Amino acid sequence: MTAGDHSFVENNTPPSGILPEGPHGVILPRAGVITSEVLDQMLVDQAKAPESLGQMSGLRRDLGTPARVEALDLHRTPQQTRPKLSIIIVFHNMQREAARTLYSLSAAHQSGVTAQDYEIIAVDNGSAVPLAAEFVEGFGPNLRLIRHETTSVSPVAAINLGVAAARGEAVAVIVDGARMASPGIVARTIAAMTLADHPLVFARSWHLGPDVQNKTVPEGYDQTVEDALLEAADWRRDGYALFGISTLAQSSAGGFLGPMPSEFSWVALPRALFDALGGYDERFLAPGGGLVNHEFRNRALAFPGVVAVQILGEGVFHQVHGGVATNVPRDRHPMASFRAEYLTLMGQAYAKTPVANPVLYGRAPL
């Protein structure tokens, strides 16, 4: 089946059969809090990226980022298998939002997967009141917390720190931890990883509320209104109800068959590919990371052999939290300063790199 010039892979339900035959491995013991200082002492060199990636032309190794590393787990045994996916989520002063985000991604809410299939690494990025390990681990045995002790207003170093501690065969990144997820996003992401040798898997983004939050917040939309909206939607019973109370984010305009987004609020890729790309560029120091998502999107899609895969019927949903870009009136949006930082770092003005239409995976009303 095709939709326009898109390649389309139809799937009626969240994919089954993604678990390996036989035993599914065992759940890692909870690791508790790992501070960035402790993690620095625990880092060890890990295997180089697969030879197939190393032989690809244009391989990026010029960002000055460290080789692939992994946090030592003294409790790990040889029988414990790697998760298929590690989800890295960055939080800063988001206790309220973290509760819904973490639940929405937990095995209690996600369909078609078990806790053994994936792990969630919550990175607290210098919050005034940091998330507690007990709070994070309370959402399931596959969750753990890393505290990044920093005064930086940028989440970029926290992203790379979380990936450094990840054990998964692939990694997914949510830079803004206020984003809840639909119930099939993890299973579909894992399954979509099999559609290409070097896939870049993404889902589109929505804002909770009757319009984008840059418009609704000045009109009175706030956390109290949003709490009532979510309660009435009964989203914990049916996570897909979030689509009915949300509006497409500006970057995802056009919906599932719209233009390629300028940034990815949910993006996943093989760990080896993430390492070959050099991770997220930590020179981006603007609040919220500025245009770091946009730069990573451009760089990843330009990497030789990468195939973009868009997940249909799933998405992430932004909760209002006073975000520096998502929750300010449009006339106060910091895009000008974001573009100025990009120009300084990249030596050229920001532009969305044009790319071929992605492979479409999943099922959604058209």
C-alpha positions in Angstrom: 0.0 0.0 0.0 1.2 3.5 -0.7 0.2 6.9 0.4 1.6 9.6 -1.9 5.2 8.9 -2.5 5.7 7.3 1.0 6.6 3.7 1.5 3.9 2.3 3.7 4.1 -0.7 6.0 0.7 -1.6 7.3 0.2 -3.1 10.7 -3.2 -3.4 12.3 -2.2 -3.7 15.9 0.8 -3.0 18.0 3.3 -5.6 16.7 3.5 -8.9 18.4 6.2 -11.5 18.2 9.0 -8.9 18.9 10.2 -11.0 21.9 13.0 -13.5 21.2 12.1 -17.2 21.3 12.5 -18.9 24.6 13.4 -17.0 27.9 13.1 -13.3 27.7 16.0 -12.6 30.0 15.7 -11.3 33.6 15.0 -7.8 34.9 18.0 -5.9 36.1 18.1 -5.0 39.8 17.2 -1.4 40.4 20.4 0.7 40.3 19.1 3.6 42.4 20.5 7.1 41.8 23.7 7.5 39.8 25.1 11.0 40.0 27.1 12.3 37.0 30.2 12.4 39.2 29.9 8.7 40.1 29.0 7.8 36.5 32.2 9.5 35.3 34.2 7.1 37.5 32.2 4.1 36.3 32.6 4.6 32.6 34.5 2.0 30.6 35.3 1.7 27.0 32.9 -0.5 25.1 33.0 -2.2 21.8 33.5 -0.1 18.7 30.6 0.5 16.4 29.9 -2.4 14.0 32.3 -2.6 11.1 29.5 -1.9 8.6 29.1 1.5 10.1 32.8 2.2 10.3 33.2 1.5 6.6 30.4 3.9 5.6 31.6 7.0 3.8 31.4 10.3 5.6 31.6 8.8 9.1 31.3 11.6 11.7 34.0 11.4 14.3 34.9 15.1 14.6 32.6 16.2 17.4 35.1 15.5 20.1 32.7 13.2 22.0 33.9 10.2 23.9 33.8 6.6 22.6 30.8 4.5 23.4 30.7 3.9 27.1 28.5 2.0 29.5 28.0 2.2 33.3 29.2 -0.8 35.1 26.5 -2.8 36.8 28.1 -5.0 39.5 24.9 -7.0 39.8 24.7 -7.9 36.2 25.3 -11.6 35.2 26.1 -13.0 31.7 22.6 -14.4 31.5 21.0 -10.9 31.6 20.2 -9.9 28.1 20.3 -6.3 26.7 17.0 -4.5 26.3 15.9 -3.9 22.8 15.4 -0.2 23.5 16.7 2.3 26.1 14.5 5.4 26.4 16.3 8.5 27.7 14.0 11.3 29.1 15.3 14.6 30.5 13.5 16.4 33.3 14.0 19.8 34.8 11.6 21.0 37.6 8.9 18.6 36.2 7.6 16.6 39.2 4.0 16.9 38.0 4.7 16.2 34.4 7.2 13.4 35.1 4.5 11.4 36.9 2.3 11.2 33.7 5.2 10.8 31.3 6.8 7.9 33.2 3.5 6.2 33.6 2.6 6.6 30.0 5.9 4.9 29.0 5.8 2.2 31.7 5.0 -1.5 31.0 1.8 -1.0 32.9 0.5 1.3 30.1 2.4 0.3 27.0 1.0 -2.6 24.9 2.8 -5.3 23.1 5.9 -5.2 25.3 7.1 -6.3 28.7 9.5 -4.6 31.1 12.3 -6.9 29.9 12.1 -5.5 26.4 13.1 -2.0 27.2 14.5 0.3 29.9 13.7 3.9 30.8 16.4 6.2 32.1 15.1 9.4 33.7 17.8 12.1 33.8 17.1 14.9 36.3 18.9 17.9 34.9 19.7 20.1 37.9 16.1 20.4 39.2 15.6 22.7 42.3 13.9 19.7 43.9 15.3 16.6 42.1 13.3 13.6 41.3 13.7 10.8 43.8 14.9 7.4 42.9 11.9 5.8 44.7 9.5 8.0 42.7 11.1 6.9 39.3 11.5 3.3 40.2 7.9 3.1 41.4 6.7 3.1 37.8 8.4 -0.3 37.1 11.4 -2.5 37.5 12.9 -1.2 34.2 13.2 2.4 35.3 16.2 4.1 36.9 17.3 7.6 37.7 20.4 9.5 36.9 20.9 12.9 38.5 22.9 15.4 36.4 24.2 17.9 38.9 24.5 21.1 36.8 23.5 24.7 36.6 23.2 24.6 32.9 19.8 25.6 31.3 20.5 23.2 28.4 19.5 19.6 28.5 22.1 18.4 25.9 24.8 17.1 28.2 22.0 15.3 30.1 20.9 13.5 27.0 24.4 12.2 26.2 24.9 11.2 29.9 21.7 9.1 29.8 22.7 7.4 26.5 26.2 6.7 28.0 24.5 4.7 30.8 22.0 2.9 28.4 22.3 -0.8 27.8 19.8 -1.1 24.9 20.5 -2.2 21.4 18.7 1.0 20.3 18.1 4.4 22.1 15.1 6.7 22.0 15.3 10.3 23.2 12.8 12.7 24.7 14.6 16.0 25.3 11.5 17.6 26.9 10.3 15.3 29.7 6.8 16.9 29.7 5.8 14.7 26.7 3.4 11.8 27.4 3.3 8.9 25.0 0.6 6.9 23.3 0.3 3.2 24.3 1.9 1.5 21.3 4.9 3.8 20.7 7.4 1.5 22.4 6.3 -1.7 20.6 6.1 0.0 17.2 9.5 1.6 17.7 11.1 -1.7 18.5 9.5 -3.3 15.5 10.3 -0.4 13.2 14.0 -0.9 13.9 13.9 -4.0 11.7 12.8 -2.1 8.6 16.2 -0.9 7.6 19.9 -1.5 8.4 20.3 2.0 9.8 16.8 3.3 10.7 15.9 6.7 12.2 12.5 6.2 13.8 10.3 9.1 14.8 6.8 9.9 15.9 4.9 13.2 15.5 4.1 15.6 18.4 1.0 17.1 19.8 0.2 19.8 22.4 -2.4 19.0 25.0 -5.3 21.5 24.8 -7.5 23.1 22.2 -4.7 24.7 20.3 -0.9 25.0 20.4 0.2 26.1 23.8 1.9 29.3 22.6 -1.6 30.5 21.8 -3.6 28.8 24.7 -1.3 29.7 27.6 -1.8 33.5 27.1 -5.6 32.8 26.9 -5.6 31.1 30.3 -4.7 27.5 29.6 -2.7 26.3 32.6 -1.9 23.2 34.7 -5.2 23.3 36.5 -7.2 23.4 33.3 -5.0 20.6 31.8 -5.4 18.4 34.9 -9.1 18.6 34.5 -8.9 17.9 30.8 -6.8 14.8 31.3 -9.0 13.6 34.1 -12.1 13.9 32.0 -10.4 12.0 29.1 -9.7 9.0 31.3 -6.4 8.6 29.5 -5.0 6.0 31.8 -7.8 3.6 30.7 -7.4 4.5 27.0 -4.1 6.3 26.2 -5.3 6.9 22.6 -7.8 9.4 24.1 -5.0 11.9 24.1 -5.4 12.4 20.4 -8.9 13.7 21.0 -7.8 16.4 23.5 -4.7 17.6 21.7 -3.5 19.7 18.7 -0.6 19.0 16.4 2.6 20.8 17.3 3.8 23.4 14.8 6.8 21.1 13.9 4.3 18.3 13.0 1.9 20.4 11.0 0.1 18.4 8.3 -0.3 15.3 10.4 0.8 11.8 9.6 1.2 12.5 5.9 2.5 16.0 6.3 6.0 17.3 5.6 8.9 15.8 7.4 9.1 17.5 10.9 11.8 20.1 11.5 12.6 18.4 14.8 11.8 15.1 16.4 10.2 15.0 19.9 10.5 11.2 19.9 13.4 9.8 17.9 15.0 6.4 18.1 18.0 4.8 16.4 20.4 2.0 16.8 23.0 2.7 19.6 25.9 2.1 17.1 24.4 4.8 14.8 24.0 7.2 17.7 27.6 6.7 18.6 28.8 7.1 15.0 26.9 10.4 14.8 28.7 11.6 18.0 25.5 12.1 20.0 23.9 15.4 20.5 26.1 18.5 20.1 26.8 19.8 23.7 27.9 23.2 22.4 24.2 24.1 22.3 23.8 25.9 25.6 20.5 27.9 25.0 17.6 27.2 27.4 15.9 24.0 26.4 18.8 23.2 24.0 17.8 25.8 21.4 17.9 24.2 18.0 19.8 21.1 19.1 16.9 18.9 18.1 16.9 20.5 14.7 20.6 20.1 14.2 20.6 16.4 15.3 17.7 15.8 12.9 19.6 17.3 10.0 22.8 15.5 10.8 21.2 12.1 11.3 19.2 12.3 8.1 22.3 13.3 6.1 24.3 10.3 7.4 25.0 7.8 4.7 22.6 4.8 4.7 20.1 6.2 7.1 16.4 5.5 6.4 13.8 7.6 8.1 10.8 5.7 9.5 7.7 7.4 10.7 5.4 5.6 13.2 1.7 6.0 12.3 -1.0 6.0 14.9 1.3 6.9 17.8 2.7 10.2 19.2 3.9 12.2 22.1 1.8 14.9 23.9 3.2 18.0 25.5 2.0 19.0 28.9 2.0 22.6 29.9 4.9 23.4 32.3 6.2 26.9 31.5 8.5 25.7 28.7 10.9 28.3 27.4 9.7 27.8 23.8 6.4 25.8 23.9 4.6 27.9 26.6 5.5 31.5 25.7 3.4 33.8 23.5 4.6 33.8 19.9 5.8 37.4 20.1 8.2 36.4 22.9 9.4 33.1 21.4 13.2 32.9 21.6 13.6 31.6 18.1 15.8 34.6 17.1 18.3 33.8 19.8 18.2 30.1 19.0 19.0 30.9 15.4 21.8 33.2 16.4 23.4 30.4 18.5 23.0 28.0 15.6 24.7 30.4 13.2 27.6 30.9 15.6 28.1 27.2 16.1 27.5 25.9 12.6 28.8 28.8 10.6 25.7 29.0 8.6 22.0 30.0 9.1 19.7 27.2 10.2 17.7 25.6 7.4 15.7 22.4 7.4 17.5 19.9 5.3 15.2 18.5 2.6 15.0 14.7 2.6 13.1 11.9 0.9 9.7 11.0 2.3 10.0 8.5 5.2 8.9 4.9 5.3 5.5 4.9 7.1 5.0 2.1 9.6 1.8 1.4 11.5 -1.9 2.2 10.9 -3.8 5.5 11.2 -7.0 7.0 9.8 -6.1 9.0 6.6 
